[in-house]
Amino acid sequence: MEYQEIFTEILKKMDDYKDSGSPASYIPELRDVDPSKFGVHLITNTNENYSIGDSEEKFSIQSISKVLSLVMAYKLEDEDLWKRVGVEPSGTPFNSLVQLEYDQGIPRNPFINAGALVVCDVLVEHLENPKEEFLNFVRSLSGNSALEYCSRIAESEKSTGYRNASLINLMKDLGNIRNDIDTVLDFYFNLCSIEMTCSELARTFLFLASYGKDPITNEKFLSSSKSKRINAVMQLCGFYDEAGEFSFKVGLPGKSGVGGGIVAILPNQYSIAVWSPRLNKKGNSSKGMKFLELFTSETESSIF
Ligand code: DON
């Protein structure tokens, strides 16, 4: 497939695309990112690589990390994990408090903030050095030992993270958080702060396009049955109250972050990462979504 030419054609088509959103502002350090940045990287299961734009520039992957922490927690807890967090689309914003009380402290899915906090609690319980071990896990998935947390962004989010503090306090009260709240929150803010380029991000998620096994190194990270389920949760919950829209328009399992990144995979074929910091009202990259919509339509490569 001539992905490179298709990228160029799509960007030409998007020349007059009006991107009216703005970068996330509730995390002070994300406010200052150049909103005009735009990058894409696609890696195939046979290690062919295609990119366009600012694909080698680091950005904050934010909620995209939640997939990787979920993978780690699922390996540790197996099906017991689902006693504390559901797998249903939330239909509510990623940081909603209302639904959590209604659901008696059991978050609807692991990608809304409440669910990701429970996953962090699980990791804090199992791991001796959660921050270090999680980072090492992400490094092993990516094949890149230089990946790092960004303490500037983690601290920035901590300074304004009142809503996440509310979510975790509510869950502590309702009996679904077992560890010290500050320890879990600190871990959560750090994992959201990981920085990657589009090429690093696409590479990191490639194992999910290949039933849990890195198709390049043949390293098995996750069973095929668990990999299938992670992809199912991405398909249904990866874009919060816009998950239906992303399925409808793009048709791939994927995950977004408020840093403007989106990663999506097509089983047996490829992993693709897009970055554009302007977010729509649901907190997802608007130009990134549009690009992926045109890309899967043009290449006829959605899972549907
Ligand atoms: O907790 C937060 O609000 C952020 N660290 C992550 C939110 C996020 O990326 C939502 N995704 N679109």
Residues whose N, C-alpha, C, O or C-beta is under 5 A from the ligand:
A	BS01	DON	Q62 S63 F94 N113 C192 S256 G257 V258 G283 N284
